[in-house]
């Protein structure tokens, strides 16, 4: 059973009740109209949804994405622009340009910095990036999409860290880094694909026990698109209604 590497650490009932969804990025609204419509359903415990137009904001404003994200924001859900950090290899200017386009074209509420570096050596540059984006946003919500546990200092430069992104076969035996126990659950997100319907309750227990406040589970399996990125999270899981009921109704943050 996955567990904290420290002993005697438990989540309070209040923390457990805050568990909700972060959507890593559905397909384009023309390809996934049902998925985008579900994001406006009242009572769904959504924390935020990521907009990824074309591995970023695209080359020009997309009216379909603007309409879809407008409905989501009107429903009280934060929309985050997807920015690829390419494990630290993208130039700083390109990252800031993507952010400015998201703000100008889609009025996003923050950003998911996907494929964010995890090493201590990269922390200074990531801190520079997040400080700049916070200034551009004048606040807003920043999520670092590491996909695994980074050097602890990253927890001080963003609102949330994605500390797991991968298959259920890894997640069910995973362990959480000891330092995460010093932070509340709302600081961490887990994205898990290939979760069978019969293991939904177990997956939810793992997320709560490991101190994650934001989750996205799907029964879809990972496939790569033409850019080599996973498509596992681009559509609704087959058990969406069930998992929404399991987590319980909530108020979007």
Buried (B, 14 or more C-beta within 10 A) or exposed (E): EBEBEEEEBEBEEEBBEBBBBBBBBBBBBEEBBEBBEBBBEEEBBBBBBBBBBEBBBBEEEBEBBBEBBEBBBEBEBBBBBBBBBBBBEBEEEEBBBBBBBBBEBBEBBBBBBBBBBBEEEBBEEBBEBBEBBBEBBEEBBBBBBBBEBBBBEBBEBBBBBBBBBBBBEEBBEBEBBEBBBEBBBBBBBBBBBBBEEEBBEBBBEBBBBBBBBBBBBBBBEBEEEEEEBBBBBBBBBEBBEEBBEBBEEBEBB
